Amino acid sequence: MSAPRDVPIREDSIRLGQFLKLADLIDNGAEVKPLMIQGEVAVNGEVETRRGRQLAKGDVVTLGGEAVRVS
């Protein structure tokens, strides 16, 4: 896997579902839940099942072999 792509946010934190949309990893919020149930989403190397998980700057999210970092 290549180095994570940085995706800037305006606030100090963002919810995981919102960040996946901002990073263009999903088209809409309805796509998040099935991906999480299947264990496709990881935060900092750990599978995440909570769509509302708060992310902070520096967190790395992976989905489908692509990694993005909150910046």
Secondary structure as the mmCIF struct_conf table of DSSP 4:
data_model
#
loop_
_struct_conf.conf_type_id
_struct_conf.id
_struct_conf.beg_label_comp_id
_struct_conf.beg_label_asym_id
_struct_conf.beg_label_seq_id
_struct_conf.end_label_comp_id
_struct_conf.end_label_asym_id
_struct_conf.end_label_seq_id
HELX_LH_PP_P HELX_LH_PP_P1 SER A 2 PRO A 4
STRN STRN1 ARG A 5 VAL A 7
BEND BEND1 ARG A 10 ASP A 12
STRN STRN2 SER A 13 ARG A 15
HELX_RH_AL_P HELX_RH_AL_P1 LEU A 16 LEU A 22
TURN_TY1_P TURN_TY1_P1 ALA A 23 ASP A 24
BEND BEND2 LEU A 25 LEU A 25
BEND BEND3 ASP A 27 ASN A 28
HELX_RH_3T_P HELX_RH_3T_P1 GLY A 29 GLU A 31
HELX_RH_AL_P HELX_RH_AL_P2 VAL A 32 ILE A 37
TURN_TY1_P TURN_TY1_P2 GLN A 38 GLY A 39
STRN STRN3 VAL A 41 VAL A 43
TURN_TY1_P TURN_TY1_P3 ASN A 44 GLY A 45
STRN STRN4 GLU A 46 VAL A 47
TURN_TY1_P TURN_TY1_P4 ARG A 51 GLY A 52
STRN STRN5 GLN A 54 ALA A 56
TURN_TY1_P TURN_TY1_P5 LYS A 57 GLY A 58
STRN STRN6 VAL A 60 LEU A 63
TURN_TY1_P TURN_TY1_P6 GLY A 64 GLY A 65
STRN STRN7 GLU A 66 VAL A 70
#
